[in-house]
Amino acid sequence: MTGPDTGGVDVRRQEPDHLAREHGLDLKLLQPWPGVDTPFEGAWCVLRPGDVTDTHSHPEREIFIGMAGRGLLVTATGERHRIAAGDLLTMRPGLEHHVENDSDQDFSYYAIWWDGATAAAFLERAGRPS
């Protein structure tokens, strides 16, 4: 909710009971978020112990923000990058990857992705030329 009653601040609470099982992990998309429009998309992601996400790539840039636990980002070439609570990890567009939880605790992170098309659509919705 946004407006005078909230001081212009929107808070989206974690909803652990409303996560959907998709792509090898539990997640909650950040959009749609009524009343909030952004030039990026994202998801709250939770990998349970032993989870491995589907291997994929996408045209957007992506950033992971580690929230709790630890996991591994594994690229198609076999590079392994540890990410833990408090870490930031960025990926270039087109990088084939998956995420693994090789620990005995949940690994949660926010994934945020964007590209020129996402930003242009945002600017168009805002009534500004892209």
Secondary structure, DSSP 8 states (H G I E B T S, - for coil): --STTTTT-------GGG-EEETTEEEEES--BTTB--SSEEEEEEE-TT-B---B--SSEEEEEEEESEEEEEETT--EEEEETT-EEEE-TT--EEEE--SSS-EEEEEEEE-HHHHHHHHHHTT---
